[in-house]
């Protein structure tokens, strides 16, 4: 088992079969440098106080959760009252529906977790569910109450275990139409489409996350290391060349740029007029 603690323990249920499982976060919280706000004259970290208008700082024990049911009017709830909300999904994740592995729009996916059996007794049933999902090419759907919220979740095989991904509910997503409304409803030029498709085919490969690096985080860590070596003195950062904005006179012809890319050459930077088909 991993060194980290599970963020949830409960039962994975399929019809009358219940399996003891544990849920672990699949992403690293400390993978990227994080910053705190610092008071420059003293070098000490800045803290924040809970304040009330006209009163000032208040004690933590005096704070409750409030829901604003109308402007400036709140209904107050204690932690005990909220915890008393009985949801079966707090302890049980029931697979209530199954869909094809490619049926869910990627827009719905939120955050990944690893789902594993809690003990040896749960392993056999866990493996059956995992392999059944793999054999049928299906994703299991259910709901899980976690950290004060009930999530819609999708479960699919991942290696020897299961990958659980939280999903957005329909009402959490914005409709795309207002953003796409100004894009003209026309199809691409056939010749341009053919060359662009050939370029995509040329660059197509199996996905391997290891080949992609977070260049910004690497540069940030390098900057931090240089700052430490300078013992607090200001250091110069590498200036990026100014970004040149295309104008009517230097816009590269699209077909020329695509063909140059396909051949592995750099675009000329000069417009090449295309002959119209007679």
N, C-alpha and C positions, 0 to 999 in steps of 0.2 A: 504494500500500500504506500501511496505517496506520503511525504512528510507533512504536507498541508492538511488542515482539518476540513472535513466535508461541510459544505454550507447548508446541506439539508439531508436528513435521513427519513426514510419512509418506505412505503410499499408501492411497487410498480404492479398494477393490476391489469390483467387481460381476462375478461369474463370472470370465471371462478378461480383463476390462478393468481396468487399474490406472491410477489418476490421482494425480499428485503434488499433495498438498494441505498446507495450513497451518491451524492452529487458534489462534484468538484468544479471549481472555476477553471476553464481551459486557457484563459489568458493571464499573462503576467502583469501584476500591478506596478512593478518597479522596473520594467523594461526600458523606460524612457526617463531621462533626467527630469526631476520636478523641482520647482522653485518655491521659495517662501518670500513674502515681502519683508524687507529688512529696513530698520530705521538707520539711515546712512551715518549720521553723526555718532551714534553709540554702537552700531554694528549688531544690535539686538533684534530678534524677530518681533514682528508686530502681531498683537493678539486682538481679538474682536470680542466686544461685549454685547450682551443682549440688552437692548434699551427700549424703554417705552416713552412715547412722546409726553412731555410734561412731567415725567417721573424720573427718568434716567435709568441707570443700570438696575437690573432685577436679578434675584436669585433664581437658580435653575429649578428649584422646587416650586416656584410660583408660576412656571410656564406650563400651559396645557395646549392641546391641539384644538384648533377651532375651524369650523367650516362656515364660510361666508354665504349664507342663504339669501341675503339681500344686502345692498350697499351698507357697509359699516355695522351690520348685525351678524353675530356669530352664534352658532350652537357649539358648546364646549364639550369635549369628550376626553375622558381619562384614558390612560394606557390600558387599565384593567378592562374598561368597557370595550375598547377596540379589540383587545385580545380575546374577549368573550364571544366575538363573532364566530359562530360555528361554521366552518367550511371543511367539508370532507377532504378537499384538495390540500389542506395543510399537512396531512399525513399520508394521503394516498394519491398517486398519480395513475389515473385510469385511462387506458388507451381506448377511446370511444369511437375512433374513426381511422381509416387507413386510406391514403391517396398514393398515386403514382409518384415515383421518386423525382420526377421533373415537373410536377403539376403546380408546385408552390412558387409564385413569383418571388425572385430574390429580394424584392422590395420589402417583403414581410419579415425577413430574418433579422434578428436583433443581436443576440449574444450567445456564444457557444459554451457548453459545459460537458464534462465527462460523467457518464453514469456507469456505475460499477456495482457488482453484487456485494452485499454487506459481509457475507460469511460463506463458508464452504457449503452450507445447506442450501443457499440460494443459487449456487453456481449452475447446477444442471438446468433449472428452469430458465435462468437468465440466458444461457447459451441457446436453448431452444427458441426463445423469443428473438434473439439476435439473428440466428441463422434463418428463421422463418421470414423475417423482414428482408434479409439479403436475398433469399431464394425467390421471393415474390416481387422484389424490386419495389417495395412499398415503404412509406414513411408513416409511423404511428402518430396520431394527434391526441392530445389530452390537455388538461389544465392543472396548474400547480400553484398553490398559494405560497409565496416566498417574499420575505422582507416587506410585509404589509401590502402586498399586491397579488392579485391572481393573474397568472400568466397563461397565455395560450402557448403550448410547446409542441415541438416536432422532434421525434426520436427516430434515428436511423443507425445502422451498423457503422462502426468505425474501428477497424482492426479487430482486436479481441473483445472490445467493449461496445458501448453505445454512445453516440453523440446526441446530446439534448440541446436544442436551440430554442431560445425564447422567440416568439413571433409577435409582431405588432398586431393589435386588433384593427379591424377595418376603419373604425372611427378615429384612429390615431394617425392615419396617413392622409396627406393632402392629395387632392385630385390633380392629375398631371395636365389636364386640358388647359387651364389658364396659363400655364408656363409654355405650352407648345402651340398656342393659338396663332402666334405670329409666324410660325414656320410654314412656308408655302406648301400646299398640297400637290406636289409634283414629284415625278420619279427622276432618278439620276440619269444623266446622259449615258447611253449604252456603252460608248467607247470608254468613257471615264470609269464607268462601273466595272468593265472588264479588266482594266489595268489595276484598279484598286483591289479587286478580288484576287488577282494574281499576286499582288503585294502581300495581302493577308495570308494567302496560301504559303508564300515563301517564308513568312515569319511564324507560321503555325508550329507549335511543338507541345509536348506534354507539360502540364503545369508542374513547376518545381519552385516552391516558395523560397528555397535557399538562394536562388540566383538573384532575388530582389533584396536590396539593402535600403535601409532608411538613411539616405545621405544627409538629411537635415540633422538627425540625432547624432550621427557620426561627427559631423562638423561641430555640433554643439558640445559634444564631449571633448573634442580637440581644443575648442575655445576655452573650456573650463580648465583643461590641463595646462594650457599656455598661461592662463590667468593665475593658476596656483604657482607656476614657476616664476612668474613676475612678482610674486609676493605682494599682490594687491595693487600694483601699479597699473595704470591704464595701458591697454595694448591696442595696436591698430588691427583692424579686421580687413580681410581681403575684400577690396571693392569689386563688385560685379560690373561688367561693362554695361553701359546704358542700353536699354532695350530699344531697338530700332522699330519704329512703327511703319508698316507697309503703306506706301502711297500708290497712286495710280501709275506712276512711272516705274516703280521697282517691284511690283507684285509679280511673283513668279507664275508663269502660265501653269495651270493645274495639271494638264496632261504632261508637260515637260517635267514638272516636279515628281509626278507619280512614276513616270518612266525612269527618271534618274534614280529614284529611290529603289525601284525594282532591279536596276542594274548595279546598285550599290555605289552610285556616284553622288556627289553633292550637287544640289541645284545650282544653276548658273547665276541666278539672281536677276536675270534679264528676261523680260517678257518675250515669248515667242508666239507670234500670232498663229492661230489655228486656221487651217483652210476649211471653209464650210463645204459640206457635202453638196454636190450639185444634184 
